[in-house]
Amino acid sequence: MGYGARLSDGCNIGAYFSALASGSLSGWVWVAAAFVGSAIGLRLEARSA
């Protein structure tokens, strides 16, 4: 998480919660990207096991 926060110039978890609370599009894009990334990660993990 530290590397990701550095790349995004701040804490990306805080940006997610703030964006969703304010109804910003960036919060919903973050949710979609997190869901897709998690699905890809789970499939890659299943293949390696």
C-alpha distance matrix in Angstrom:
0.0 3.8 5.5 5.1 6.0 8.6 9.9 10.6 12.0 10.5 8.4 8.5 9.1 11.9 13.2 13.6 15.6 17.6 18.4 19.7 21.6 23.3 24.0 22.3 22.2 18.6 17.5 19.5 18.3 14.7 16.2 18.1 15.4 13.2 16.5 17.5 14.4 14.6 18.4 18.1 15.7 18.2 21.1 19.9 19.4 22.8 24.4 23.2 24.6
3.8 0.0 3.8 5.5 5.1 6.2 8.8 10.0 10.4 9.3 8.3 9.8 11.0 13.0 14.3 15.6 17.5 18.8 19.9 21.7 23.4 24.7 25.8 23.9 24.0 20.3 19.6 22.0 20.6 17.2 19.1 21.1 18.2 16.5 20.0 20.8 17.6 18.2 21.9 21.3 19.0 21.7 24.4 22.9 22.4 26.0 27.3 25.8 27.4
5.5 3.8 0.0 3.8 5.4 5.1 6.3 8.7 9.9 10.0 10.0 10.6 12.7 14.9 15.4 16.6 19.1 20.3 20.8 22.7 24.8 25.8 26.5 24.2 23.7 19.9 19.8 22.0 20.0 16.9 19.2 20.5 17.2 16.1 19.6 19.8 16.4 17.7 21.1 19.9 17.9 21.1 23.3 21.5 21.5 25.2 26.0 24.7 26.7
5.1 5.5 3.8 0.0 3.8 5.4 5.1 6.2 8.5 8.5 8.0 7.4 9.9 12.4 12.3 13.2 16.1 17.3 17.4 19.3 21.6 22.5 23.0 20.6 20.0 16.2 16.1 18.2 16.2 13.1 15.6 16.9 13.7 12.8 16.5 16.7 13.8 15.3 18.7 17.8 16.3 19.5 21.8 20.4 20.8 24.3 25.3 24.4 26.5
6.0 5.1 5.4 3.8 0.0 3.8 5.5 5.2 6.0 4.9 4.8 5.9 8.6 10.0 10.2 12.1 14.5 15.2 15.9 18.1 19.9 20.7 21.7 19.5 19.5 15.8 15.6 18.3 16.8 13.7 16.4 18.3 15.6 14.6 18.4 19.2 16.6 17.9 21.4 21.0 19.6 22.5 25.0 23.9 24.1 27.5 28.7 27.9 29.7
8.6 6.2 5.1 5.4 3.8 0.0 3.8 5.5 5.1 6.1 7.9 9.3 12.3 13.3 13.2 15.4 17.9 18.2 18.7 21.3 23.0 23.4 24.5 21.9 21.9 18.1 18.5 21.2 19.3 16.5 19.5 21.1 18.1 17.6 21.4 21.7 18.9 20.6 24.0 23.1 21.6 24.8 27.1 25.5 25.9 29.5 30.3 29.3 31.4
9.9 8.8 6.3 5.1 5.5 3.8 0.0 3.8 5.6 7.8 9.5 9.5 13.0 14.4 13.3 15.1 18.2 18.4 18.2 20.8 23.0 23.1 23.7 20.7 20.1 16.3 17.3 19.6 17.2 14.8 18.1 19.1 15.9 16.1 19.8 19.6 17.0 19.3 22.3 21.1 20.2 23.6 25.4 23.9 24.8 28.3 28.9 28.1 30.5
10.6 10.0 8.7 6.2 5.2 5.5 3.8 0.0 3.8 5.5 7.3 6.8 10.6 11.5 9.8 12.0 15.0 14.9 14.5 17.4 19.5 19.4 20.0 17.1 16.7 13.0 14.0 16.6 14.5 12.3 15.8 17.1 14.4 14.8 18.5 18.8 16.7 18.9 22.0 21.4 20.8 24.0 26.0 25.0 25.9 29.2 30.1 29.7 31.9
12.0 10.4 9.9 8.5 6.0 5.1 5.6 3.8 0.0 3.8 7.2 8.5 12.0 11.8 10.7 13.7 16.1 15.4 15.6 18.8 20.3 20.0 21.3 18.5 18.8 15.2 16.2 19.2 17.6 15.4 18.7 20.5 18.0 18.1 21.9 22.4 20.4 22.3 25.6 25.0 24.2 27.3 29.5 28.4 29.1 32.5 33.5 32.8 34.9
10.5 9.3 10.0 8.5 4.9 6.1 7.8 5.5 3.8 0.0 3.7 6.1 9.0 8.4 8.2 11.3 13.2 12.7 13.7 16.6 17.8 18.0 19.6 17.3 18.1 14.6 14.7 18.1 17.0 14.4 17.3 19.7 17.6 17.0 20.8 21.9 19.9 21.3 24.8 24.7 23.6 26.4 29.0 28.2 28.5 31.8 33.2 32.5 34.3
8.4 8.3 10.0 8.0 4.8 7.9 9.5 7.3 7.2 3.7 0.0 3.8 5.6 5.5 6.5 8.9 10.5 10.9 12.3 14.7 15.8 16.8 18.3 16.5 17.4 14.0 13.2 16.4 15.9 12.7 15.1 17.8 16.0 14.7 18.4 20.0 18.0 18.9 22.5 22.8 21.5 24.0 26.8 26.3 26.3 29.4 31.2 30.6 32.0
8.5 9.8 10.6 7.4 5.9 9.3 9.5 6.8 8.5 6.1 3.8 0.0 3.8 5.4 4.9 6.2 8.9 9.9 10.3 12.3 14.3 15.3 16.1 14.2 14.5 10.9 10.1 13.0 12.2 9.0 11.4 14.0 12.2 11.2 14.9 16.4 14.7 15.8 19.2 19.7 18.9 21.3 24.0 23.7 24.0 27.0 28.7 28.5 30.1
9.1 11.0 12.7 9.9 8.6 12.3 13.0 10.6 12.0 9.0 5.6 3.8 0.0 3.8 5.4 5.1 6.5 8.7 9.9 10.9 12.6 14.5 15.4 14.3 15.1 12.1 9.9 12.7 12.9 9.4 10.6 13.9 12.8 10.8 14.0 16.4 14.9 15.1 18.6 19.7 18.6 20.5 23.5 23.7 23.5 26.3 28.4 28.3 29.4
11.9 13.0 14.9 12.4 10.0 13.3 14.4 11.5 11.8 8.4 5.5 5.4 3.8 0.0 3.8 5.3 5.3 6.1 8.4 10.0 10.7 12.3 14.1 13.2 14.8 12.1 10.2 13.6 14.3 11.3 12.8 16.2 15.5 14.0 17.1 19.5 18.4 18.7 22.1 23.3 22.4 24.2 27.2 27.5 27.3 30.0 32.2 32.1 33.1
13.2 14.3 15.4 12.3 10.2 13.2 13.3 9.8 10.7 8.2 6.5 4.9 5.4 3.8 0.0 3.8 5.6 5.2 5.8 8.5 9.9 10.5 11.8 10.2 11.6 8.6 7.4 11.1 11.5 9.0 11.3 14.3 13.7 13.1 16.3 18.3 17.5 18.5 21.6 22.7 22.3 24.4 27.0 27.3 27.7 30.3 32.3 32.5 33.8
13.6 15.6 16.6 13.2 12.1 15.4 15.1 12.0 13.7 11.3 8.9 6.2 5.1 5.3 3.8 0.0 3.8 5.6 5.2 6.2 8.6 10.1 10.5 9.4 10.2 7.7 5.1 8.2 9.2 6.5 7.8 11.2 11.2 10.3 13.0 15.5 15.2 15.8 18.7 20.2 20.0 21.7 24.4 25.1 25.5 27.8 30.0 30.4 31.6
15.6 17.5 19.1 16.1 14.5 17.9 18.2 15.0 16.1 13.2 10.5 8.9 6.5 5.3 5.6 3.8 0.0 3.8 5.5 5.3 6.1 8.7 9.9 10.1 12.0 10.4 7.3 10.2 12.2 9.9 10.1 13.8 14.4 13.1 15.3 18.2 18.1 18.1 21.0 22.9 22.5 23.8 26.7 27.7 27.6 29.8 32.3 32.7 33.5
17.6 18.8 20.3 17.3 15.2 18.2 18.4 14.9 15.4 12.7 10.9 9.9 8.7 6.1 5.2 5.6 3.8 0.0 3.8 5.6 5.2 6.2 8.6 8.4 11.2 9.8 7.7 11.2 13.0 11.4 12.5 15.9 16.4 15.8 18.2 20.8 20.7 21.2 24.0 25.7 25.5 27.1 29.8 30.6 30.9 33.1 35.4 35.9 36.9
18.4 19.9 20.8 17.4 15.9 18.7 18.2 14.5 15.6 13.7 12.3 10.3 9.9 8.4 5.8 5.2 5.5 3.8 0.0 3.8 5.5 5.2 6.0 4.9 7.4 6.3 4.6 8.0 9.9 9.1 10.4 13.3 14.2 14.3 16.5 18.7 19.1 20.1 22.5 24.1 24.5 26.1 28.5 29.5 30.2 32.3 34.4 35.1 36.4
19.7 21.7 22.7 19.3 18.1 21.3 20.8 17.4 18.8 16.6 14.7 12.3 10.9 10.0 8.5 6.2 5.3 5.6 3.8 0.0 3.8 5.4 5.0 6.0 8.0 8.0 4.9 6.9 9.9 9.3 9.2 12.3 14.0 13.7 15.1 17.8 18.7 19.1 21.3 23.4 23.9 25.0 27.5 28.9 29.4 31.1 33.5 34.5 35.4
21.6 23.4 24.8 21.6 19.9 23.0 23.0 19.5 20.3 17.8 15.8 14.3 12.6 10.7 9.9 8.6 6.1 5.2 5.5 3.8 0.0 3.8 5.6 7.7 10.8 11.1 8.5 10.6 13.7 13.0 12.8 16.0 17.7 17.2 18.6 21.5 22.2 22.4 24.7 26.9 27.1 28.1 30.8 32.2 32.4 34.2 36.7 37.6 38.3
23.3 24.7 25.8 22.5 20.7 23.4 23.1 19.4 20.0 18.0 16.8 15.3 14.5 12.3 10.5 10.1 8.7 6.2 5.2 5.4 3.8 0.0 3.8 5.6 9.2 10.1 8.8 10.9 13.6 13.7 14.3 17.0 18.6 18.8 20.4 22.8 23.7 24.4 26.5 28.5 29.0 30.4 32.7 34.0 34.6 36.5 38.7 39.7 40.7
24.0 25.8 26.5 23.0 21.7 24.5 23.7 20.0 21.3 19.6 18.3 16.1 15.4 14.1 11.8 10.5 9.9 8.6 6.0 5.0 5.6 3.8 0.0 3.8 6.6 8.7 7.4 8.4 11.4 12.3 12.4 14.6 16.7 17.3 18.4 20.7 22.1 22.9 24.6 26.6 27.6 28.8 30.9 32.4 33.3 34.9 37.0 38.3 39.4
22.3 23.9 24.2 20.6 19.5 21.9 20.7 17.1 18.5 17.3 16.5 14.2 14.3 13.2 10.2 9.4 10.1 8.4 4.9 6.0 7.7 5.6 3.8 0.0 3.8 5.4 5.7 7.2 9.2 10.3 11.6 13.4 14.9 16.1 17.6 19.4 20.5 21.9 23.7 25.3 26.3 28.0 29.9 31.1 32.2 34.1 35.9 37.1 38.5
22.2 24.0 23.7 20.0 19.5 21.9 20.1 16.7 18.8 18.1 17.4 14.5 15.1 14.8 11.6 10.2 12.0 11.2 7.4 8.0 10.8 9.2 6.6 3.8 0.0 3.8 5.4 5.3 6.3 8.7 10.0 10.8 12.4 14.3 15.6 16.8 18.3 20.0 21.4 22.8 24.2 26.0 27.5 28.7 30.2 32.0 33.5 34.9 36.6
18.6 20.3 19.9 16.2 15.8 18.1 16.3 13.0 15.2 14.6 14.0 10.9 12.1 12.1 8.6 7.7 10.4 9.8 6.3 8.0 11.1 10.1 8.7 5.4 3.8 0.0 3.8 5.5 5.0 6.1 8.7 9.9 10.3 12.1 14.2 15.3 16.1 18.0 19.9 20.9 22.0 24.1 25.8 26.6 28.0 30.1 31.6 32.7 34.4
17.5 19.6 19.8 16.1 15.6 18.5 17.3 14.0 16.2 14.7 13.2 10.1 9.9 10.2 7.4 5.1 7.3 7.7 4.6 4.9 8.5 8.8 7.4 5.7 5.4 3.8 0.0 3.8 5.4 5.0 6.3 8.8 9.9 10.5 12.4 14.4 15.2 16.4 18.5 20.0 20.8 22.5 24.6 25.7 26.6 28.6 30.5 31.6 32.9
19.5 22.0 22.0 18.2 18.3 21.2 19.6 16.6 19.2 18.1 16.4 13.0 12.7 13.6 11.1 8.2 10.2 11.2 8.0 6.9 10.6 10.9 8.4 7.2 5.3 5.5 3.8 0.0 3.8 5.3 5.0 6.3 8.6 9.8 10.6 12.4 14.1 15.3 16.7 18.5 19.8 21.2 22.9 24.4 25.6 27.2 29.1 30.5 31.9
18.3 20.6 20.0 16.2 16.8 19.3 17.2 14.5 17.6 17.0 15.9 12.2 12.9 14.3 11.5 9.2 12.2 13.0 9.9 9.9 13.7 13.6 11.4 9.2 6.3 5.0 5.4 3.8 0.0 3.8 5.4 5.1 6.1 8.5 9.9 10.6 12.0 14.1 15.4 16.5 18.1 19.9 21.3 22.5 24.1 25.9 27.3 28.7 30.5
14.7 17.2 16.9 13.1 13.7 16.5 14.8 12.3 15.4 14.4 12.7 9.0 9.4 11.3 9.0 6.5 9.9 11.4 9.1 9.3 13.0 13.7 12.3 10.3 8.7 6.1 5.0 5.3 3.8 0.0 3.8 5.5 5.1 6.0 8.5 10.0 10.3 12.0 14.2 15.3 16.1 18.1 20.0 20.9 22.0 24.1 25.8 26.8 28.4
16.2 19.1 19.2 15.6 16.4 19.5 18.1 15.8 18.7 17.3 15.1 11.4 10.6 12.8 11.3 7.8 10.1 12.5 10.4 9.2 12.8 14.3 12.4 11.6 10.0 8.7 6.3 5.0 5.4 3.8 0.0 3.8 5.5 5.2 6.1 8.7 9.9 10.5 12.3 14.3 15.2 16.5 18.5 20.0 20.9 22.6 24.6 25.9 27.1
18.1 21.1 20.5 16.9 18.3 21.1 19.1 17.1 20.5 19.7 17.8 14.0 13.9 16.2 14.3 11.2 13.8 15.9 13.3 12.3 16.0 17.0 14.6 13.4 10.8 9.9 8.8 6.3 5.1 5.5 3.8 0.0 3.8 5.5 5.2 6.2 8.5 9.9 10.7 12.4 14.2 15.5 16.8 18.5 20.0 21.3 23.0 24.7 26.2
15.4 18.2 17.2 13.7 15.6 18.1 15.9 14.4 18.0 17.6 16.0 12.2 12.8 15.5 13.7 11.2 14.4 16.4 14.2 14.0 17.7 18.6 16.7 14.9 12.4 10.3 9.9 8.6 6.1 5.1 5.5 3.8 0.0 3.8 5.4 5.2 5.9 8.4 9.9 10.5 12.0 14.1 15.5 16.4 18.1 20.0 21.3 22.6 24.5
13.2 16.5 16.1 12.8 14.6 17.6 16.1 14.8 18.1 17.0 14.7 11.2 10.8 14.0 13.1 10.3 13.1 15.8 14.3 13.7 17.2 18.8 17.3 16.1 14.3 12.1 10.5 9.8 8.5 6.0 5.2 5.5 3.8 0.0 3.8 5.6 5.1 6.0 8.6 9.9 10.3 12.1 14.3 15.2 16.2 18.2 20.1 21.1 22.5
16.5 20.0 19.6 16.5 18.4 21.4 19.8 18.5 21.9 20.8 18.4 14.9 14.0 17.1 16.3 13.0 15.3 18.2 16.5 15.1 18.6 20.4 18.4 17.6 15.6 14.2 12.4 10.6 9.9 8.5 6.1 5.2 5.4 3.8 0.0 3.8 5.5 5.2 6.2 8.7 9.9 10.6 12.5 14.3 15.3 16.6 18.7 20.3 21.4
17.5 20.8 19.8 16.7 19.2 21.7 19.6 18.8 22.4 21.9 20.0 16.4 16.4 19.5 18.3 15.5 18.2 20.8 18.7 17.8 21.5 22.8 20.7 19.4 16.8 15.3 14.4 12.4 10.6 10.0 8.7 6.2 5.2 5.6 3.8 0.0 3.8 5.4 5.1 6.2 8.6 10.0 10.8 12.4 14.2 15.5 16.9 18.7 20.4
14.4 17.6 16.4 13.8 16.6 18.9 17.0 16.7 20.4 19.9 18.0 14.7 14.9 18.4 17.5 15.2 18.1 20.7 19.1 18.7 22.2 23.7 22.1 20.5 18.3 16.1 15.2 14.1 12.0 10.3 9.9 8.5 5.9 5.1 5.5 3.8 0.0 3.8 5.5 5.2 6.1 8.6 10.0 10.6 12.2 14.3 15.6 16.7 18.6
14.6 18.2 17.7 15.3 17.9 20.6 19.3 18.9 22.3 21.3 18.9 15.8 15.1 18.7 18.5 15.8 18.1 21.2 20.1 19.1 22.4 24.4 22.9 21.9 20.0 18.0 16.4 15.3 14.1 12.0 10.5 9.9 8.4 6.0 5.2 5.4 3.8 0.0 3.8 5.5 5.0 6.1 8.6 9.9 10.4 12.2 14.4 15.5 16.6
18.4 21.9 21.1 18.7 21.4 24.0 22.3 22.0 25.6 24.8 22.5 19.2 18.6 22.1 21.6 18.7 21.0 24.0 22.5 21.3 24.7 26.5 24.6 23.7 21.4 19.9 18.5 16.7 15.4 14.2 12.3 10.7 9.9 8.6 6.2 5.1 5.5 3.8 0.0 3.8 5.4 5.2 6.3 8.7 9.9 10.7 12.6 14.6 15.7
18.1 21.3 19.9 17.8 21.0 23.1 21.1 21.4 25.0 24.7 22.8 19.7 19.7 23.3 22.7 20.2 22.9 25.7 24.1 23.4 26.9 28.5 26.6 25.3 22.8 20.9 20.0 18.5 16.5 15.3 14.3 12.4 10.5 9.9 8.7 6.2 5.2 5.5 3.8 0.0 3.8 5.5 5.2 6.2 8.6 10.0 10.8 12.6 14.6
15.7 19.0 17.9 16.3 19.6 21.6 20.2 20.8 24.2 23.6 21.5 18.9 18.6 22.4 22.3 20.0 22.5 25.5 24.5 23.9 27.1 29.0 27.6 26.3 24.2 22.0 20.8 19.8 18.1 16.1 15.2 14.2 12.0 10.3 9.9 8.6 6.1 5.0 5.4 3.8 0.0 3.8 5.5 5.1 6.1 8.6 10.0 10.8 12.5
18.2 21.7 21.1 19.5 22.5 24.8 23.6 24.0 27.3 26.4 24.0 21.3 20.5 24.2 24.4 21.7 23.8 27.1 26.1 25.0 28.1 30.4 28.8 28.0 26.0 24.1 22.5 21.2 19.9 18.1 16.5 15.5 14.1 12.1 10.6 10.0 8.6 6.1 5.2 5.5 3.8 0.0 3.8 5.5 5.1 6.2 8.7 10.0 10.8
21.1 24.4 23.3 21.8 25.0 27.1 25.4 26.0 29.5 29.0 26.8 24.0 23.5 27.2 27.0 24.4 26.7 29.8 28.5 27.5 30.8 32.7 30.9 29.9 27.5 25.8 24.6 22.9 21.3 20.0 18.5 16.8 15.5 14.3 12.5 10.8 10.0 8.6 6.3 5.2 5.5 3.8 0.0 3.8 5.4 5.1 6.3 8.8 10.2
19.9 22.9 21.5 20.4 23.9 25.5 23.9 25.0 28.4 28.2 26.3 23.7 23.7 27.5 27.3 25.1 27.7 30.6 29.5 28.9 32.2 34.0 32.4 31.1 28.7 26.6 25.7 24.4 22.5 20.9 20.0 18.5 16.4 15.2 14.3 12.4 10.6 9.9 8.7 6.2 5.1 5.5 3.8 0.0 3.8 5.5 5.2 6.5 9.0
19.4 22.4 21.5 20.8 24.1 25.9 24.8 25.9 29.1 28.5 26.3 24.0 23.5 27.3 27.7 25.5 27.6 30.9 30.2 29.4 32.4 34.6 33.3 32.2 30.2 28.0 26.6 25.6 24.1 22.0 20.9 20.0 18.1 16.2 15.3 14.2 12.2 10.4 9.9 8.6 6.1 5.1 5.4 3.8 0.0 3.8 5.4 5.2 6.5
22.8 26.0 25.2 24.3 27.5 29.5 28.3 29.2 32.5 31.8 29.4 27.0 26.3 30.0 30.3 27.8 29.8 33.1 32.3 31.1 34.2 36.5 34.9 34.1 32.0 30.1 28.6 27.2 25.9 24.1 22.6 21.3 20.0 18.2 16.6 15.5 14.3 12.2 10.7 10.0 8.6 6.2 5.1 5.5 3.8 0.0 3.8 5.5 5.4
24.4 27.3 26.0 25.3 28.7 30.3 28.9 30.1 33.5 33.2 31.2 28.7 28.4 32.2 32.3 30.0 32.3 35.4 34.4 33.5 36.7 38.7 37.0 35.9 33.5 31.6 30.5 29.1 27.3 25.8 24.6 23.0 21.3 20.1 18.7 16.9 15.6 14.4 12.6 10.8 10.0 8.7 6.3 5.2 5.4 3.8 0.0 3.8 5.6
23.2 25.8 24.7 24.4 27.9 29.3 28.1 29.7 32.8 32.5 30.6 28.5 28.3 32.1 32.5 30.4 32.7 35.9 35.1 34.5 37.6 39.7 38.3 37.1 34.9 32.7 31.6 30.5 28.7 26.8 25.9 24.7 22.6 21.1 20.3 18.7 16.7 15.5 14.6 12.6 10.8 10.0 8.8 6.5 5.2 5.5 3.8 0.0 3.8
24.6 27.4 26.7 26.5 29.7 31.4 30.5 31.9 34.9 34.3 32.0 30.1 29.4 33.1 33.8 31.6 33.5 36.9 36.4 35.4 38.3 40.7 39.4 38.5 36.6 34.4 32.9 31.9 30.5 28.4 27.1 26.2 24.5 22.5 21.4 20.4 18.6 16.6 15.7 14.6 12.5 10.8 10.2 9.0 6.5 5.4 5.6 3.8 0.0
